[in-house]
């Protein structure tokens, strides 16, 4: 399993790209 820091990093990255993609539209990629 990935470490907690790695999981947090992934969440932050997806949130960042989600904001660039226009919020929910970007998060729907997950």
mmCIF entry with sequence, helices, sheets and N, C-alpha, C, O atoms, coordinates in Angstrom:
data_MODEL
# 
_entry.id   MODEL 
# 
_entity.id                         1 
_entity.type                       polymer 
_entity.pdbx_number_of_molecules   1 
# 
_entity_poly.entity_id                      1 
_entity_poly.type                           'polypeptide(L)' 
_entity_poly.nstd_linkage                   no 
_entity_poly.nstd_monomer                   no 
_entity_poly.pdbx_seq_one_letter_code       
;(UNK)(UNK)(UNK)(UNK)(UNK)(UNK)(UNK)(UNK)(UNK)(UNK)(UNK)(UNK)(UNK)(UNK)(UNK)(UNK)
(UNK)(UNK)(UNK)(UNK)(UNK)(UNK)(UNK)(UNK)(UNK)(UNK)(UNK)(UNK)(UNK)(UNK)
;
_entity_poly.pdbx_seq_one_letter_code_can   XXXXXXXXXXXXXXXXXXXXXXXXXXXXXX 
_entity_poly.pdbx_strand_id                 A 
# 
loop_
_entity_poly_seq.entity_id 
_entity_poly_seq.num 
_entity_poly_seq.mon_id 
_entity_poly_seq.hetero 
1 1  UNK n 
1 2  UNK n 
1 3  UNK n 
1 4  UNK n 
1 5  UNK n 
1 6  UNK n 
1 7  UNK n 
1 8  UNK n 
1 9  UNK n 
1 10 UNK n 
1 11 UNK n 
1 12 UNK n 
1 13 UNK n 
1 14 UNK n 
1 15 UNK n 
1 16 UNK n 
1 17 UNK n 
1 18 UNK n 
1 19 UNK n 
1 20 UNK n 
1 21 UNK n 
1 22 UNK n 
1 23 UNK n 
1 24 UNK n 
1 25 UNK n 
1 26 UNK n 
1 27 UNK n 
1 28 UNK n 
1 29 UNK n 
1 30 UNK n 
# 
_struct_asym.id          A 
_struct_asym.entity_id   1 
# 
loop_
_struct_conf.conf_type_id 
_struct_conf.id 
_struct_conf.pdbx_PDB_helix_id 
_struct_conf.beg_label_comp_id 
_struct_conf.beg_label_asym_id 
_struct_conf.beg_label_seq_id 
_struct_conf.pdbx_beg_PDB_ins_code 
_struct_conf.end_label_comp_id 
_struct_conf.end_label_asym_id 
_struct_conf.end_label_seq_id 
_struct_conf.pdbx_end_PDB_ins_code 
_struct_conf.beg_auth_comp_id 
_struct_conf.beg_auth_asym_id 
_struct_conf.beg_auth_seq_id 
_struct_conf.end_auth_comp_id 
_struct_conf.end_auth_asym_id 
_struct_conf.end_auth_seq_id 
_struct_conf.pdbx_PDB_helix_class 
_struct_conf.details 
_struct_conf.pdbx_PDB_helix_length 
HELX_P HELX_P1 AA1 UNK A 4  ? UNK A 21 ? UNK A 4  UNK A 21 1 ? 18 
HELX_P HELX_P2 AA2 UNK A 24 ? UNK A 27 ? UNK A 24 UNK A 27 1 ? 4  
# 
_struct_conf_type.id          HELX_P 
_struct_conf_type.criteria    ? 
_struct_conf_type.reference   ? 
# 
loop_
_atom_site.group_PDB 
_atom_site.id 
_atom_site.type_symbol 
_atom_site.label_atom_id 
_atom_site.label_alt_id 
_atom_site.label_comp_id 
_atom_site.label_asym_id 
_atom_site.label_entity_id 
_atom_site.label_seq_id 
_atom_site.pdbx_PDB_ins_code 
_atom_site.Cartn_x 
_atom_site.Cartn_y 
_atom_site.Cartn_z 
_atom_site.occupancy 
_atom_site.B_iso_or_equiv 
_atom_site.pdbx_formal_charge 
_atom_site.auth_seq_id 
_atom_site.auth_comp_id 
_atom_site.auth_asym_id 
_atom_site.auth_atom_id 
_atom_site.pdbx_PDB_model_num 
ATOM 1   N N  . UNK A 1 1  ? 0.844   -1.219 0.000   1.00 0.00 ? 1  UNK A N  1 
ATOM 2   C CA . UNK A 1 1  ? 0.000   0.000  0.000   1.00 0.00 ? 1  UNK A CA 1 
ATOM 3   C C  . UNK A 1 1  ? 0.866   1.250  0.000   1.00 0.00 ? 1  UNK A C  1 
ATOM 4   O O  . UNK A 1 1  ? 1.996   1.253  0.487   1.00 0.00 ? 1  UNK A O  1 
ATOM 5   N N  . UNK A 1 2  ? 0.309   2.292  -0.552  1.00 0.00 ? 2  UNK A N  1 
ATOM 6   C CA . UNK A 1 2  ? 1.048   3.563  -0.561  1.00 0.00 ? 2  UNK A CA 1 
ATOM 7   C C  . UNK A 1 2  ? 1.027   4.181  0.830   1.00 0.00 ? 2  UNK A C  1 
ATOM 8   O O  . UNK A 1 2  ? 0.126   3.916  1.626   1.00 0.00 ? 2  UNK A O  1 
ATOM 9   N N  . UNK A 1 3  ? 2.013   4.995  1.109   1.00 0.00 ? 3  UNK A N  1 
ATOM 10  C CA . UNK A 1 3  ? 2.060   5.650  2.408   1.00 0.00 ? 3  UNK A CA 1 
ATOM 11  C C  . UNK A 1 3  ? 1.036   6.777  2.456   1.00 0.00 ? 3  UNK A C  1 
ATOM 12  O O  . UNK A 1 3  ? 0.516   7.203  1.426   1.00 0.00 ? 3  UNK A O  1 
ATOM 13  N N  . UNK A 1 4  ? 0.756   7.251  3.662   1.00 0.00 ? 4  UNK A N  1 
ATOM 14  C CA . UNK A 1 4  ? -0.247  8.301  3.824   1.00 0.00 ? 4  UNK A CA 1 
ATOM 15  C C  . UNK A 1 4  ? 0.169   9.564  3.080   1.00 0.00 ? 4  UNK A C  1 
ATOM 16  O O  . UNK A 1 4  ? -0.666  10.232 2.470   1.00 0.00 ? 4  UNK A O  1 
ATOM 17  N N  . UNK A 1 5  ? 1.459   9.892  3.127   1.00 0.00 ? 5  UNK A N  1 
ATOM 18  C CA . UNK A 1 5  ? 1.936   11.090 2.430   1.00 0.00 ? 5  UNK A CA 1 
ATOM 19  C C  . UNK A 1 5  ? 1.732   10.966 0.933   1.00 0.00 ? 5  UNK A C  1 
ATOM 20  O O  . UNK A 1 5  ? 1.383   11.944 0.272   1.00 0.00 ? 5  UNK A O  1 
ATOM 21  N N  . UNK A 1 6  ? 1.949   9.763  0.385   1.00 0.00 ? 6  UNK A N  1 
ATOM 22  C CA . UNK A 1 6  ? 1.755   9.569  -1.057  1.00 0.00 ? 6  UNK A CA 1 
ATOM 23  C C  . UNK A 1 6  ? 0.290   9.734  -1.410  1.00 0.00 ? 6  UNK A C  1 
ATOM 24  O O  . UNK A 1 6  ? -0.044  10.328 -2.435  1.00 0.00 ? 6  UNK A O  1 
ATOM 25  N N  . UNK A 1 7  ? -0.599  9.201  -0.552  1.00 0.00 ? 7  UNK A N  1 
ATOM 26  C CA . UNK A 1 7  ? -2.032  9.326  -0.815  1.00 0.00 ? 7  UNK A CA 1 
ATOM 27  C C  . UNK A 1 7  ? -2.448  10.786 -0.751  1.00 0.00 ? 7  UNK A C  1 
ATOM 28  O O  . UNK A 1 7  ? -3.235  11.246 -1.578  1.00 0.00 ? 7  UNK A O  1 
ATOM 29  N N  . UNK A 1 8  ? -1.918  11.525 0.235   1.00 0.00 ? 8  UNK A N  1 
ATOM 30  C CA . UNK A 1 8  ? -2.251  12.944 0.357   1.00 0.00 ? 8  UNK A CA 1 
ATOM 31  C C  . UNK A 1 8  ? -1.764  13.698 -0.873  1.00 0.00 ? 8  UNK A C  1 
ATOM 32  O O  . UNK A 1 8  ? -2.443  14.597 -1.368  1.00 0.00 ? 8  UNK A O  1 
ATOM 33  N N  . UNK A 1 9  ? -0.577  13.325 -1.367  1.00 0.00 ? 9  UNK A N  1 
ATOM 34  C CA . UNK A 1 9  ? -0.027  13.991 -2.549  1.00 0.00 ? 9  UNK A CA 1 
ATOM 35  C C  . UNK A 1 9  ? -0.930  13.759 -3.754  1.00 0.00 ? 9  UNK A C  1 
ATOM 36  O O  . UNK A 1 9  ? -1.177  14.676 -4.539  1.00 0.00 ? 9  UNK A O  1 
ATOM 37  N N  . UNK A 1 10 ? -1.420  12.536 -3.897  1.00 0.00 ? 10 UNK A N  1 
ATOM 38  C CA . UNK A 1 10 ? -2.311  12.215 -5.019  1.00 0.00 ? 10 UNK A CA 1 
ATOM 39  C C  . UNK A 1 10 ? -3.601  13.022 -4.921  1.00 0.00 ? 10 UNK A C  1 
ATOM 40  O O  . UNK A 1 10 ? -4.092  13.554 -5.916  1.00 0.00 ? 10 UNK A O  1 
ATOM 41  N N  . UNK A 1 11 ? -4.143  13.105 -3.705  1.00 0.00 ? 11 UNK A N  1 
ATOM 42  C CA . UNK A 1 11 ? -5.392  13.861 -3.500  1.00 0.00 ? 11 UNK A CA 1 
ATOM 43  C C  . UNK A 1 11 ? -5.181  15.324 -3.854  1.00 0.00 ? 11 UNK A C  1 
ATOM 44  O O  . UNK A 1 11 ? -6.021  15.941 -4.510  1.00 0.00 ? 11 UNK A O  1 
ATOM 45  N N  . UNK A 1 12 ? -4.045  15.881 -3.414  1.00 0.00 ? 12 UNK A N  1 
ATOM 46  C CA . UNK A 1 12 ? -3.751  17.289 -3.707  1.00 0.00 ? 12 UNK A CA 1 
ATOM 47  C C  . UNK A 1 12 ? -3.608  17.508 -5.207  1.00 0.00 ? 12 UNK A C  1 
ATOM 48  O O  . UNK A 1 12 ? -4.102  18.500 -5.743  1.00 0.00 ? 12 UNK A O  1 
ATOM 49  N N  . UNK A 1 13 ? -2.930  16.581 -5.889  1.00 0.00 ? 13 UNK A N  1 
ATOM 50  C CA . UNK A 1 13 ? -2.731  16.703 -7.338  1.00 0.00 ? 13 UNK A CA 1 
ATOM 51  C C  . UNK A 1 13 ? -4.066  16.643 -8.068  1.00 0.00 ? 13 UNK A C  1 
ATOM 52  O O  . UNK A 1 13 ? -4.328  17.446 -8.963  1.00 0.00 ? 13 UNK A O  1 
ATOM 53  N N  . UNK A 1 14 ? -4.921  15.672 -7.677  1.00 0.00 ? 14 UNK A N  1 
ATOM 54  C CA . UNK A 1 14 ? -6.222  15.551 -8.335  1.00 0.00 ? 14 UNK A CA 1 
ATOM 55  C C  . UNK A 1 14 ? -7.078  16.780 -8.061  1.00 0.00 ? 14 UNK A C  1 
ATOM 56  O O  . UNK A 1 14 ? -7.823  17.232 -8.931  1.00 0.00 ? 14 UNK A O  1 
ATOM 57  N N  . UNK A 1 15 ? -6.970  17.321 -6.840  1.00 0.00 ? 15 UNK A N  1 
ATOM 58  C CA . UNK A 1 15 ? -7.731  18.523 -6.498  1.00 0.00 ? 15 UNK A CA 1 
ATOM 59  C C  . UNK A 1 15 ? -7.238  19.706 -7.319  1.00 0.00 ? 15 UNK A C  1 
ATOM 60  O O  . UNK A 1 15 ? -8.031  20.531 -7.774  1.00 0.00 ? 15 UNK A O  1 
ATOM 61  N N  . UNK A 1 16 ? -5.912  19.783 -7.507  1.00 0.00 ? 16 UNK A N  1 
ATOM 62  C CA . UNK A 1 16 ? -5.316  20.871 -8.276  1.00 0.00 ? 16 UNK A CA 1 
ATOM 63  C C  . UNK A 1 16 ? -5.777  20.816 -9.725  1.00 0.00 ? 16 UNK A C  1 
ATOM 64  O O  . UNK A 1 16 ? -6.226  21.820 -10.278 1.00 0.00 ? 16 UNK A O  1 
ATOM 65  N N  . UNK A 1 17 ? -5.665  19.633 -10.344 1.00 0.00 ? 17 UNK A N  1 
ATOM 66  C CA . UNK A 1 17 ? -6.083  19.491 -11.739 1.00 0.00 ? 17 UNK A CA 1 
ATOM 67  C C  . UNK A 1 17 ? -7.596  19.605 -11.850 1.00 0.00 ? 17 UNK A C  1 
ATOM 68  O O  . UNK A 1 17 ? -8.116  20.052 -12.873 1.00 0.00 ? 17 UNK A O  1 
ATOM 69  N N  . UNK A 1 18 ? -8.308  19.200 -10.794 1.00 0.00 ? 18 UNK A N  1 
ATOM 70  C CA . UNK A 1 18 ? -9.768  19.305 -10.795 1.00 0.00 ? 18 UNK A CA 1 
ATOM 71  C C  . UNK A 1 18 ? -10.181 20.769 -10.854 1.00 0.00 ? 18 UNK A C  1 
ATOM 72  O O  . UNK A 1 18 ? -11.154 21.126 -11.518 1.00 0.00 ? 18 UNK A O  1 
ATOM 73  N N  . UNK A 1 19 ? -9.425  21.615 -10.149 1.00 0.00 ? 19 UNK A N  1 
ATOM 74  C CA . UNK A 1 19 ? -9.728  23.053 -10.161 1.00 0.00 ? 19 UNK A CA 1 
ATOM 75  C C  . UNK A 1 19 ? -9.468  23.623 -11.548 1.00 0.00 ? 19 UNK A C  1 
ATOM 76  O O  . UNK A 1 19 ? -10.238 24.446 -12.043 1.00 0.00 ? 19 UNK A O  1 
ATOM 77  N N  . UNK A 1 20 ? -8.365  23.176 -12.183 1.00 0.00 ? 20 UNK A N  1 
ATOM 78  C CA . UNK A 1 20 ? -8.040  23.649 -13.528 1.00 0.00 ? 20 UNK A CA 1 
ATOM 79  C C  . UNK A 1 20 ? -9.093  23.171 -14.517 1.00 0.00 ? 20 UNK A C  1 
ATOM 80  O O  . UNK A 1 20 ? -9.435  23.881 -15.463 1.00 0.00 ? 20 UNK A O  1 
ATOM 81  N N  . UNK A 1 21 ? -9.612  21.945 -14.290 1.00 0.00 ? 21 UNK A N  1 
ATOM 82  C CA . UNK A 1 21 ? -10.597 21.364 -15.197 1.00 0.00 ? 21 UNK A CA 1 
ATOM 83  C C  . UNK A 1 21 ? -11.996 21.928 -14.976 1.00 0.00 ? 21 UNK A C  1 
ATOM 84  O O  . UNK A 1 21 ? -12.912 21.646 -15.747 1.00 0.00 ? 21 UNK A O  1 
ATOM 85  N N  . UNK A 1 22 ? -12.159 22.720 -13.930 1.00 0.00 ? 22 UNK A N  1 
ATOM 86  C CA . UNK A 1 22 ? -13.475 23.307 -13.699 1.00 0.00 ? 22 UNK A CA 1 
ATOM 87  C C  . UNK A 1 22 ? -14.234 22.581 -12.595 1.00 0.00 ? 22 UNK A C  1 
ATOM 88  O O  . UNK A 1 22 ? -15.434 22.337 -12.720 1.00 0.00 ? 22 UNK A O  1 
ATOM 89  N N  . UNK A 1 23 ? -13.527 22.230 -11.498 1.00 0.00 ? 23 UNK A N  1 
ATOM 90  C CA . UNK A 1 23 ? -14.196 21.633 -10.345 1.00 0.00 ? 23 UNK A CA 1 
ATOM 91  C C  . UNK A 1 23 ? -14.650 20.202 -10.586 1.00 0.00 ? 23 UNK A C  1 
ATOM 92  O O  . UNK A 1 23 ? -13.823 19.314 -10.793 1.00 0.00 ? 23 UNK A O  1 
ATOM 93  N N  . UNK A 1 24 ? -15.959 19.972 -10.561 1.00 0.00 ? 24 UNK A N  1 
ATOM 94  C CA . UNK A 1 24 ? -16.506 18.615 -10.662 1.00 0.00 ? 24 UNK A CA 1 
ATOM 95  C C  . UNK A 1 24 ? -16.112 17.933 -11.962 1.00 0.00 ? 24 UNK A C  1 
ATOM 96  O O  . UNK A 1 24 ? -15.923 16.717 -11.988 1.00 0.00 ? 24 UNK A O  1 
ATOM 97  N N  . UNK A 1 25 ? -15.986 18.693 -13.038 1.00 0.00 ? 25 UNK A N  1 
ATOM 98  C CA . UNK A 1 25 ? -15.618 18.093 -14.330 1.00 0.00 ? 25 UNK A CA 1 
ATOM 99  C C  . UNK A 1 25 ? -14.229 17.454 -14.225 1.00 0.00 ? 25 UNK A C  1 
ATOM 100 O O  . UNK A 1 25 ? -14.003 16.367 -14.755 1.00 0.00 ? 25 UNK A O  1 
ATOM 101 N N  . UNK A 1 26 ? -13.311 18.126 -13.548 1.00 0.00 ? 26 UNK A N  1 
ATOM 102 C CA . UNK A 1 26 ? -11.961 17.600 -13.402 1.00 0.00 ? 26 UNK A CA 1 
ATOM 103 C C  . UNK A 1 26 ? -11.932 16.406 -12.462 1.00 0.00 ? 26 UNK A C  1 
ATOM 104 O O  . UNK A 1 26 ? -11.215 15.437 -12.713 1.00 0.00 ? 26 UNK A O  1 
ATOM 105 N N  . UNK A 1 27 ? -12.709 16.465 -11.375 1.00 0.00 ? 27 UNK A N  1 
ATOM 106 C CA . UNK A 1 27 ? -12.708 15.375 -10.407 1.00 0.00 ? 27 UNK A CA 1 
ATOM 107 C C  . UNK A 1 27 ? -13.352 14.123 -10.977 1.00 0.00 ? 27 UNK A C  1 
ATOM 108 O O  . UNK A 1 27 ? -13.068 13.019 -10.513 1.00 0.00 ? 27 UNK A O  1 
ATOM 109 N N  . UNK A 1 28 ? -14.214 14.275 -11.972 1.00 0.00 ? 28 UNK A N  1 
ATOM 110 C CA . UNK A 1 28 ? -14.910 13.115 -12.542 1.00 0.00 ? 28 UNK A CA 1 
ATOM 111 C C  . UNK A 1 28 ? -13.937 12.191 -13.275 1.00 0.00 ? 28 UNK A C  1 
ATOM 112 O O  . UNK A 1 28 ? -14.284 11.056 -13.601 1.00 0.00 ? 28 UNK A O  1 
ATOM 113 N N  . UNK A 1 29 ? -12.708 12.679 -13.536 1.00 0.00 ? 29 UNK A N  1 
ATOM 114 C CA . UNK A 1 29 ? -11.705 11.860 -14.231 1.00 0.00 ? 29 UNK A CA 1 
ATOM 115 C C  . UNK A 1 29 ? -11.290 10.686 -13.350 1.00 0.00 ? 29 UNK A C  1 
ATOM 116 O O  . UNK A 1 29 ? -10.927 9.625  -13.859 1.00 0.00 ? 29 UNK A O  1 
ATOM 117 N N  . UNK A 1 30 ? -11.340 10.869 -12.032 1.00 0.00 ? 30 UNK A N  1 
ATOM 118 C CA . UNK A 1 30 ? -10.902 9.825  -11.088 1.00 0.00 ? 30 UNK A CA 1 
ATOM 119 C C  . UNK A 1 30 ? -11.632 8.514  -11.360 1.00 0.00 ? 30 UNK A C  1 
ATOM 120 O O  . UNK A 1 30 ? -11.398 7.522  -10.671 1.00 0.00 ? 30 UNK A O  1 
# 
